[in-house]
């Protein structure tokens, strides 16, 4: 029986909200992400797991700060001290765009520490654990540089992504064929499954940009479990049991307000015997992201209406965004200082965003310059909804004015 923790997408360096912690001098959101990741590590130690799997995107960028590197190393070092082997695949955020540059996790692979395995190129490993060997096929983020495709030319992104997908699928199939079918086997990768569900800003950043894979290209024998990173929502993409479970553990903390309703955590899995595997999702208590939507009725004090909506939420230590909707045609008279005072107990007031309802656009008559007077007036009266008698009265007056102008001498018209 092999037990393991599967996590991914720790994104150390996400500091789009929050503030500097007065006790440590470290950004509060970095501390949030560090706390969440430590929850994964401490659970692994408490449960005496055989393997810790990290499926990519340790950092926000490929150029982490020394502080971010130190915090992540402190967490990984706990696993080394507990003699728990660590498998890391390089994600897209860890991978530099320029060919030849070192990825953000390279140093972890160079440390002379037994049990640290950093996978930056497709690789097959057999990891000894306290309960026997586990076979690992590691596939890092599939890019042009990781596959050494710098000398290939493609007509566009679609052709490139199609080539990468088929190339990686062939590598996975080849590596799977080399595995011992009697031993536990796990595919660990950082990639996009075509049927996966996106969260938050991923919908804009990923759609149409990534190489994608079908579940049938991943859940192949003799894999017992497919451990994935990249998509931030926890999901199992092979629920019918036709092959190994295909699992995204999801990100460990909320990245933006698009993920405010998502539960965050990691997976604790068990391979009971070959072909018999189960896992459970363990939630991590994370800092709430609360978006307050205030609809302001016409004629009501705008600031008071928003504060009344704020009071309906528990905002202590939360990151708050306020979106208020103004009545049509109403000027913005909100006292933002009063809103800030109402949110003093929040961890951070991320934004105050007004939404102006557009005034109803009035349709103008389709009057063209080449219309004669009668046709133009008929169109105008129809649009305005005048009665027949009103329209006739307007026609008579207009024609009278027209005749009066025509009867005046040309010299009078030019003088005026």
N, C-alpha and C positions, 0 to 999 in steps of 0.2 A: 504494500500500500504506500503510495507516494502522495504527500500533501504539499501544497504550494500556495504562495500568494501571487496574485497577478494584478499589477497596477500599471499605470502609464500617465503621461501628460501632466507632470507635476508643474511645469511651466514656471520655474523659479525666475523671478524678474517681472512678473505681471504686477505693475504698480500703477494701474490706471485710476484707482481710487485709494482712499486712505490717507495716512499721514506718517510722519516720522515718530517712532516710539520714543518717548522721553527717557525711558530707562536704558534702552540698548543703543539708541541712535540708528536703528535699522527700520526701514519702512514697514509699516504695520501689515501691509498685504504680503510682503515677503515672509513675515513671521507667521501669517495665517497659512500660507502654502507649506511652510516648513512644519508647522504643527500638524497639518493634515497628512503630510508624508510620513512624519514620525508615527502617526497612528497606524499606518500600514506596516511600518517596520516593527513597532512594538507588538502588534498583533502576531506578526510572523514569529517573533521570539517567544511570546507567551504560548503560542500554539505548537512550538517546536517543529515548524514546517521543515521539509527537506530541501526546498528550493524557493528562491525569491525571483520573480520574473518582472522586469521593468520593460515595457514595450514602447519606449521612445518618448521624445520631447521632454527631456529633463529641464531644459531652460526655455525662456521666451525667445532668446536669440542665440546665434552661434558664437556670441562674444560675451559670455557671462562675466559679471564683476567678480573680484576675489571674494567678496562677502557671500555671494550666491554660491560660488564653488565650495567655500568652506562649510556652509550649512548643509549642502547636499553630501559632501564628503563625511561630515559628522554622522549623518544618518546611515550612509552605506557602511561606515566603520563599525557600527553596532552589529550589523549582520556578520561582518568578518569575525568580530569577537565572539559571536554566538555560533560560529562555524556553520553558517547557512550560505551555501553557494548562491551567487548572484549572476543573473543573466540580464544583460542590457543590450538592447538594439538601438541604433542611432535613428532618431526621428528627423523630420524635415526641419524643425526649429533648431535642432542641434547641428545641422549640416550646413557648412558654408556654401554660398552660391558659387564662388570662384573655384575652379579646378585647381587641385594641388594644396589647398589650404587645409589645416588640421581641423577636424570636427571638435565640438565642445566637450565631448566625453573621452577624447583620446588619452588623457592623462590617467584616467581610471584603469584603462587597459594596460598601461605601462607600469603600474604599481606592482612591486614584487609581493603581491598578496595572493595567497592560494584561494581559489574559489571566485575570483573576479573575472568575468568574461564579458568583454565589450565587443559587439558584433557590428562592424562598419561595412562589411561586404557579405554577401550570402555565404553562409557557413553551416556545416553539420558538426555537432559536438556530441560526445557522450560524457555526461556529468556524473561522477560518483557522489552518492548521497548516503546518509546513515541508514537508509532503507533500500539501498540498491541503486543501480545505474538508471539514468533517465536520458533518453535521446532527445536532442534539441536540433531543430532546423531553424536558424535565425535569418530573417530577411529584413534588412534595414529599409529606411525610406527609399523607394525605387525612383531614382533620378538619373539623369543623363551622366552625371559625374560618378555616382556610385557604381554604375554599370560600365564605366569607361567607354561611353559612346560619344566622346568629344569629337571624333573624326567622322561621325556619321552626319548626313544632311537630310533634313525632313522638310516637307513642304509647309508644315504648320504644326500647331500644338496637338491637334487631333491625331495626326499621323504619328507624331512622336509618342503620345500617350498610348496609342494602340500598339505600337512596337514594344514599348516598355512592358505593358501588361502581358502580352504574349510571351515576351522573353522571360519575365519573372515567373509566369505560370509554368513555363517549361523547366526552369531551374527548380521550382518546388516539386514538380513531378519527378524530376531526375533524383533529387536528394531523397525524396520519400522512398523511391525504389531501392536505395542503398541501405535503408534502415533494417534493423533486426525486427521482424514482425512479432517476436515474442516479448520484446521489452517495451516499457512505457515510452511514448513519443509525443512531443509537443512542438507545434509550429508557433514560433514567436515572430511577430512582424508588426511593422508600422505602415499601414496602407489603408486604402479606401475600398470597402465592399459596396458594390453597386446598389444593393438593397438597404444600405445603412441609412439611419435617420440622423440628420444634422441638428446641431444646437446653436442658437444665438447667431453670432457673426459668422459661423462656419458656412451658413447658407449662402452668404455672399462671397466668402473667401475661397471656398473649395469647389462649389458647383461648376463643372465644366473645365476645371483646371488640373485635376488629378488623374493619373492612371487608375482605372477601376478594375475590380475583379469580381467574378461570380462566386457565390458560395461553393459551387461544385468544383471550382479550381483550387479550393483551399481544404475543404473537408474530405480528404482522400486518405485511403489506408496507407500506412498503419497509424496515422495520427489519432491520438486519444482526445486532444484538446487543442483548439486554435486560440492563442492568446494575442489579442490585437490592441494596438494603440492608434491614435489619430483622431477618431471621432469622439467628441466629448460627452456624449450621452451613453450611459450604460445600456447595453442591449445584447441579446442573443439572437443571431441571425440564422440559426439552423434549429428552430424549435421542434420540428417534426421528428428529430432523432435520426435522420438519414445520414449517418456519419457523425463525426465528432462535433461537439458544440463549438460554434464560432462566436467568440465573446469579445466585445469591447468592454473593458472595465470602466471606461469613461474618465474624465479629468477628475482630479482629487479636490478641486475647489472651483467655485464659479468664476468664469473668466469675465463675463459681462452680464448686463441685465437681460439679454436674450436667454440666459441660462438660469434666471432667477427661480424658476419653478422646478428645475431639475434636481433630483437627489444625487449627491456625490458620495463616492466611496471606492471600494476595491473588491476583488473577488478572492475568496478562499476556496481552493479546489482540492479534490481528492480523487486520485485514480485508484480505485479499490482493487482492480485487476485489469488485465488487458481488455480494452473495449468497454469497461464499466467505470464511468466517471460521473461525478456530480460536483456542483459548486454552489456557493451561496454568495450573494452580494451583501457586503457589510457597509452600512451607511457611516459616513464621517460627519460629526457635528460641525458644520461650517458656518461662517458669518452670513447672516441673511442679507440679501439684496432686495430691497422693498421699493417698488414703483408705485407711487400714490397718484391716482388719477382723480382730479377734482373737476366736476362739471359745475360751472358757476351759473345759477339761474339769472335771468334778466332782472335788473333792479336791486339785486342783493349786493351787500358789501363784499367785494371780491376777496380781500385779504381774510376776512372772517370766514368766508365759505371754505377757503383752502385750509385754514387752521382747523376748522371743524372736521375736515376730512383727515387731516394729519392725526388728530386725537383718536381716530378710530383704529389706528395701527400701533403695534408695539415696536417702537423704533430704537429702543435702548441698544447701543452697540451695533446697530445695523448700518448698512450703507444705503442711503435714501436718495431717490430721484423723484422730483415732483413735476408732474405734467398737468397744467391747468388749462381748461377749455373755456375761452371767453365767449359770451353771447355774440350773435351776429351783429356787426356794426358797433360794438362797444369798445371804447378805448381801454387800454391796459392801465389800470390804476392800482395794481398790486404793490404792496409794501414788501419788497424782498427782504429787508432787514428784519421785519416782524416774522417772516417765514424762517429765517435763519435762527432767530431766538427760539422759535417753536421747536426747532430740531437740535437744540443744544445737547440733548442726551444721545443723539445718533453718533455713530462712529465717524461718519462722514456724510455731508450733504453734497452729493455728486453733481447735481444739476437742478436748476429751476427752469422749466421750459414752458413758455406760453404757446397756446395753439389758437390762432385766430380763425374763427369760422368765416369762410368767404361769403360776402354779401351776394344775394341772389342776383344773377345777371339778367338785366332787362333786355328782352329781345327787341331789336329795332326793326322797323318796317323795311322791307326789301325794296327801297326806293333807289332807282338808278338815275344817273344824270341824263340819260337819253330818253326818259319817259316824258310824255306830254303832261300837262298840268292835271287833266282830268284823271288819267291813270294813276298818277302819283297820289292825288288826294283820295282816290278810292282805296288804294292800298293803306294809306295812313288811317283813314276812318275805320277800316275793317280791323286793323291792328288795335286801335284804341277802344273798339267796342261801341262806337257811337251808334245811336238809333238811326233809323232811316231818315226821320225828319231832321235830326241834327246833321247828318251827312249832307242832305240836300241843302240845308241852310248854309253850311260851310262852302259847298260848291257854288252857290249863287253869289256869295260874298267874294269868293276868289275870282270868279269870272268877271264880276263887276270891277274889281281892282285891275284885272288884266285889261279890260276894255278901256278903263280910264287912262291907263298908261299908254295904250296904243293910240288914243285920240290926242294926246299932248304933242305939241310941235317938237320936232327933233332938237331944235336949239334949246328948248326948256329942259329936255332930258339930259343933254350934254352939260348944261350949266349946273344942274343938280347932281 
